[in-house]
């Protein structure tokens, strides 16, 4: 059995616990560079791991540009040494003022940018940029089919782009488009949908350039599609932004085996009760593993034919053919179906090297606020 996830000194690990495997994380980072072709073509998303040490591992590999979902993630990244951070969230409410404060952290040669898709937000950001701030760098968010954020590539997008270019308090950073609605397992089907979704974005770029408006870069894709974007013409200056690739999970392993990443995170839970001959009650409730999807929410490699009986805040009750082999207190290892929200449920990750827990890394950007 390939039991790479097991830990010898489990007596040092309180459950439920998040486990990170740095050797696998490092290989996943190298694999992302191999796919992209060069570290400069990558802008990985921090939201999956929210961890300063993993940002540091990217920096050690030559990756200096990052994408994030919160001000806290951006603040964490720049304190570690990131030199180019994109806040992939349109600032609103107090977020506008927080963004202006965050900009001050990036004055020493580093670059901060954010997404916009709304005229009033563009105006508020321009107004918030008071001297001696340098121009705020904005990317226009383009909806390529997901229908979540952004504006379609068309006349309205041109208007908003022109608005950014015309204000001296702002500087345009290019376009952003996220095709998170594309998750076909079949590689050719995925590529066709990705190309079809990107075609209007490329046409918009040509229109903007023809109108003498610069398009410095296009930030595109997520983990399933970034290999496709990485092969586009160099003149497009595509920055690929995968995120889940760094830790991987059971869901992506099943859906995207072609990408060649390794699961680099797991959860350790314990049997806290045995209410039946084959029934195990684990301390892996909703508060310890992502629960937004139907079961199975976690795969237990060592449990044979396991099925979920109930899942509550603190408890997960399952039955397994070999459930009788386990006793109260035994450790059980699981691979989450969705690692990103699972990480956000934990304050720290236990770091496993050579099957030994050697230290703990704080999930620093789990907090909504760090300093700003």
N, C-alpha and C positions, 0 to 999 in steps of 0.2 A: 504494500500500500504506500502511495506517495503522501506520507503524513508530514510534509514540510512545515506545517502550521503549528505542530505540537511544541510545547514548552516544558523543559525539564524541571525548572524551579517554580512550579505553579503555586507553591506556598507563599511566594512573594507577590502574587497577582490577585487583587481583590476583584470579585466578580459582581455584576457583569462588567467586562473589561473590553476595551478596544485595543487591538494589537496591530502594530506596524512592523513591517519587515524591510529594513533599509536596503538590503542587498537586492531585493526585488524592485523596490522603488527606483534604485539607481539604474537597474537594467531597463525599466520602463521609460525612464528619462532618456537613456541612450537610444532606445527604440524609437521614441518620438523624434529625435534628431535625425535618425536614419531615414525615417519616413519623410520628414520635411525637407531634408537635404542639407540643412545648415541651421545652427542655433538661432541665427538672426531672422529666420522665417517663422519662428514660433513665438506666440504670446499665450502661454498656458494659463488656464483659469485657476485661481487660488481657491475658489469656493468649495472645491471638493475636499481639500485637506485642512485649510485654515491654519496652517502650521508654519512657524518661522523657520524651523529646521529644514523643512522640505523646500521652502523658497531658497534657502541656502544651498541645498543640493542642486537645484536648477542653476543657480549662479555659478557654482563650481563647474558645471557642465557647459558654461558659456552662454546660458540663456539669461537675458537681462530685461526682457519685456514681459509684462504680466497683465492679466485681466482679472478683475475682481468684482464682487457683487455688493460690497458694503464699504463705507468709509473706514471701518475698523480694519478690514482686510487690506485696504490701500495703505493705511497708516502702519500696519505691521510690516508690509512689504518694503516700504521705504526705509524703515528703521533697520531692516536686515541688510539693505544695500541695493535693492532694486532701483534701477535708474529710469524706468519708463513704465508707468502704471496707468491702465485704462479702467475707470470706474464704469462698468457696463450697466449702469442704472442711472436713469435721468433724475438729477437732484430736484426735489420738490419740498415744500414746507421748510422746516429748519435745515433740510439738507443743502439748500443753496448756500446758507451762511457757513455750514460745516465744510462744504467744498471749498469756499474761499479761504477758510482757515487751513485746510489741508494743503492748499496750494503753497502756503508759506514753507511747508516742510520740503518742498521740491525745488527750492530756489537754487541750490548749490549744484547746478548742472543736470539735475534730474527732470524728467518730464511727467506731468500729470495731465490726463485728459478724461473727458466723460462723454456719455452719449446724450443726444437730445433728439426729440421728434415733435416738439411743440414750440410754437412761436413765442408764447408768453414766458416759457422757461428760458429760451434763448435771451430774451430781453432782461429777465431777472438776473441771469448770470452775468450779462454785460454790465448791469447796474451794480452788481455786487463786487465787480472788479474795480476797486479803487486804488489809485497810486499808493505805494510804489509797485503794485503787482504787475507782472508781465501779462500779456494777453492770455486769457483762458483758452485752452485748446479743446475744441469740440469736434466730435464725430457725429455725422448724421446717421441715425439708426434707420435702416431700411427693412421693411417687412417683406420677406421673400416667400411668404406662404403660411407661416405659423399662426399669424393673427394674434400675437401676444403683445408685442411692442413694435414701434417703428411706423414709418409711412411707406406706402407702396412707391416703387420707382416710377416717377411720373412728374407731372407739372408741379404738384405740391412739394415734392422733394426738391425740385429745382428752386422753388421760391424760398424754402427754408435754408437751403445751402447758400443761396445768394445773400440772405439776411446775415448769416454768419460771416461771410466774406466781406460784407460791407461795413462791419463794425470794427473799429480799431482796437477796441477792448477785447476782441476775440480773434482767434486764429483757427482756421479750419484744419482738421487733422485727417480728413478723408471720410470714408464710409464704413459702416459696420452692418453686417448682416448675419443672422443666426438661423440656420436651417434645422432647428431642433425637432421639427415634425417629420424629418426623414430618418427612418430607422429600419430600413429593409435589411434582412439578413443576406439576401442575394446581392452580390457585389455589383453586378451589371444593373440591376434595378435601382440600387442605391445611387450609382453613378448617374444614371439617366435623370432621376428625380433631382439630384443635386445640380447637374448642369442646367436643367430646365429652370430651376429656381434661381440660379445665379445669372442667367442670360439677361434679365431685365436690369440687374445691378450693373453688369458690364456695359449695357447700352446707356444707362444713366451716366456712368463714368465718361463715356465718349461725348455725351451731350454737354456735360459740365466742362470738359476740357475744350470743346469747341467754342464754348462761351467764355473762354479764358479764365476759368476758375480752376485752381489747382486741386488735384486729388492725390495727396501724398501717399496714401495707403488704403487698402481695403482689409479690414479685419473680418475674417469669414470662418464659418463652420464651427462644429464641435467635434468631439472625439470620433463619431462614426464617419464624418465627411471630410475631416481635415486632410487625409491622404489624397483625396480628389482635388481639393483646392491647392494643395502643395505643388501639383503638376501644372498649374495654369501658367500662362505666359509671364515671364519675369517682369515685363513692363507694367503689369498690374500691381506689383509690389504687395502681394498677398501676405498677410500675417495670419497664420493658422492658430486657432485658440481652442485646442482640446483641453479637457479638464479631468474627466473620470479616468483617463488613461494612466494617470500616475499611481492610483491605488487599485483600479479595476474592481470588478465585483462579479458575482455569479450571474447577474442579468446580462451584463455586457459579454461575459464569457460565452454564454449561450447564443446571443444574438450576433456577435461580431468576432467569430473565431479567426477570421482572416487577418485581423490587425496585429496579432502576435504579441499582445501584452500579457503580463502575468498578474494574478491576484496577489496583492501586496498588503492586504489588510484582512483581519478576521476579528471575530468576537469570541471571547472566552466566557462561558456561562457554567453554572454548577447545578447539579441535581439538589434541590432543596426539599423535595418530598417525593415519595413513591406511592401515589394513591391507587395503583393497580399493578398487576403482575408485569405488564409491558408498558405501563404508563409512567412518564417522568414529568415532574414539575420543575421547570428551570427558572432561574432568576433573570430571564431575558424578556422583560415586558415591553410595552410600547415605549417606555422611557429609555430603552437601551438599544433598540434596533428600529430602523425606518419602518413605519407601519401604514404608509399611505396607499400601499398596493395590496391586492388580494394575496392570500397565502398560495405558495410558500414565500415567506418574506426572508427566509434564511435557509441555506442548505447545510445540513449536518453530514459531512463526508463519512463519519464513522457509524452513524445510525442507519440501520437497514430498514427500508420501507417505512420511513417515519411519516406520520400524518399529524396535523394540528387538530387538537381537540378544542382548545380555547386560548385566547390571547388577551391578557388584561394589562393594566398599568405596570405591574411589577412581575407578573407571572406569564410563562408560556408553558402550556400543558400539551404534551405530545405523546403519541404511542409509536413504538418501534418494535420490529420483530426481535431485535436483540436488547430491548429495554430491560429485560430481566438481568442482564449482565452488569448493569450499573447499580451503584449504591449511593445513598445520600452522601453528598460531599464531593462526588466525582466531577472532574472537569469535563466539559463538552465543548467542542470547537465548532464554530459556524461561519459560513461565508455569506454575508448579506447579499440580497438581491440588488439593493440600492445603497451604495456606500456613502454617497454625498450627505444625505440627511442623517444617516447613521452616525457619521463623524460628529455632526453638530450636536448630538445628544450627549457627548462625552467631554469632560473637562480636560482629559489627558489621554495620551496613547502610550501603552506599554511597548517599549522597543525591544524587539526580539532579534538577537544575533546568535547564530549557531545554537538554536533551540533554547537560548537562555535570555531571560528578561534582564537587560543590563541597565536601563534607565527609563525615564518617562519624559515625554515631550508634551508641553502644554498645547492645547488647541486654542491658541491665543486669540484668534479672530472669531471664535465662537461668541464672544461678547459683542454686543451691538455697539458698544462704546469702549474705547481703550483710553484715549486721552482727549480726543476732540469730540 
